[in-house]
């Protein structure tokens, strides 16, 4: 009887160890994203792109915007939030109680007073030593709050949770404008307060994502799971600009419309050190008007359908119900990446006509940067490798479950669990 009791105690202890071993993926992990399409008429945002400014996303001319949200658990006990993932910003923030002025969100607003691990950061440059942030957008949307440290957990598709204790987040007590139902923003750029920068060294500062259109499941990968390789993969050089060092810049050398190649060389858009920001938070793609007009003209020469015009809108639209008549567009990036875009990456059916969704001009009057938006990135596995300074693209059906490489950490955890399982079996036999 004593031997059986001892065996049961050992087995119970081993079960506890098994659960502990699998609690936090170290080498890499994957999680599902929520694709939310919402009305977004005339809500374009601009930004100054410093450390405390979020990126412009969810635009503009058309009736819908595409947002990709990830779920986080923050605090102790944990509270689930949904936040837009944004490679164009560097702060993780969520709405918090008490709410002086907050917009409606789907999930309950986080109450820091009920979390035992929440702690305000202290700064010496304010009278009360609070660390205040103030984010203002071009359409006057804004988020104002305080920085704090808090526990953050991310649940992977394997069921494991990646836990980040004492993560610096923004706690917003005053936010308003064109935000829609989500809790906040998860910044993913180079900045020191972004999610990827605050992850431990085992995650290698590497991320990739696969955005699926039409509401199917999308994915985001971290660490060793973020590797993008294999047949069809092309890589573009990532550039860093001193004046905006946290952003992911690519250099667009040319755009091809079918076989007509339009070089940036000879236009004000030409550069050799980065001229376009790749941004998961922007829906559409924006090019400078002087260069974009050349791309539009090339499209107009191919499409013979009837033009459709809208008041106060210079969009290139045609009355047709098929995208077959539209030319294939290829983006040529420095580093050898010739990215052949699908028709759904470059054209959109608004119910009345099909329009080119490469926009000529600025996102907002005070925002002059070119943007490569998430619509153009649909059905590509897009990977950011900060160590090699490459952004890689692999054509992928993002709505289909992908084979993710097994990380060394996951393999190690599996081996431990297997050995312990054999040991438990031997105890039972005894």
C-alpha positions, 0 to 999 in steps of 0.5 A: 500500500505504501509503495502504491501511495508513493507511486501515485505521489510520483506520478502526480508530481510528474504530471505537474512537471509535464504541465510546467514544461509545456507552459511557455514556448521558448524557441518560437510559436504561432497564433491565430489572428482575427480578420475584421472588416469594418466600415472606414469611410474617410478615416485616414490617419497620419502620424509623426512616427516617433516612438510614441506615435502609432501608424496610419491604418484603416483607410480611406476611399472605399467602404471597408478596411481590413484590420488584423487583431491578436488576442493578449491576456494582460494582468493578474488575474488575466483579462483578454484584449483584442488589439490591432497588429501594427508593424508601423508603430512601437507601443503596446497600448489598451484602454484602461479604467478609469475611463475619462473618455473612451470609445466602445470596445467589444471586450471589457475594458482593462481595470488595472486596480484589479490586477496584482501585477500592474505597476505605473512607470515612474518618470522624473520629467513630470510633477507626479512622476508618471510616464505619460504618452499622447498619440494623435492621428491626422483625423484627430483620433487620439489616445492619451494615457500612462506607461506601466509594467504588466504581465502579458501572455499570448496563447499559441495555436499549440495551447501553450502560453508565451508569458512576458512578465513586467512588459511595458504597456500603455494604459489609455484613459482618454481615447476617441475618434475612429477606433472601432471595437478593438481594445488598442494596438500592438506595435511590432516595429523596431522601437524598444517598447514594441512587442517584438523588442520586449520578447526574450532573446530566444524569439530572435526579433523575428516575426512573420504573418500570413493575412487571409482575405475574406475573413478566413483564419490568419496567422502570426509567427514569432521566433523560429516559427517565423522563418520564411523559406522554400519554393517561390520565396523572394526577399527584399532588403530592409532599410533603416532611416536615421530620422525614423529608425523604428520603421521597416523601409523597403526600396521600390525600384520599379512597378510593372504593369504586365510587361510595361516596367515603370522605373522610379529612376528619373522621378522624385520617388527614386531612392537607394536607401528606402522609399516605402514603408511596409505596414500591416496596419495600413489597408491600401498601398500609397505611392507619390502622385507623380510616380503613381500617375505613370502606373495608372496610365499603364493600367488605363492602356490595358483596361477597355471597360467603361470608366466609373467616376465618383464625386470628389474622388479620383479613383481609377474604377471601371464598370465590370464584374470580372477582374480578368480584364485587369493587368497583373502588377509586379512590385520590384524591390531592391535586393532582388524581390520581384513580387507578383501581386494577385488581382485581389491584391491590387484591385477591389470590387466595391459593389458598383465597379472594380477599382485600382487600390494603389492610391496616388497621393498622400494618406493625409496632408501631413503624411508624405510617406509611401505605404505598402498596405496589408491588402497587397500582402494578402496570401503572402507569408511575410517575414521580417528578419531583423538580423539579416535585415530582410523582408521575405515574401512567399506566395501562400494560401493563408486560409489553409493550415501551414506546416510550421517548422518545429523549434528546438525548444518545442523539440526539447519539451517533447523529448522531456515529456516522452522520457517522463511518460516512459518513466511513469509507465515503468512505475505503473508496471512496478 
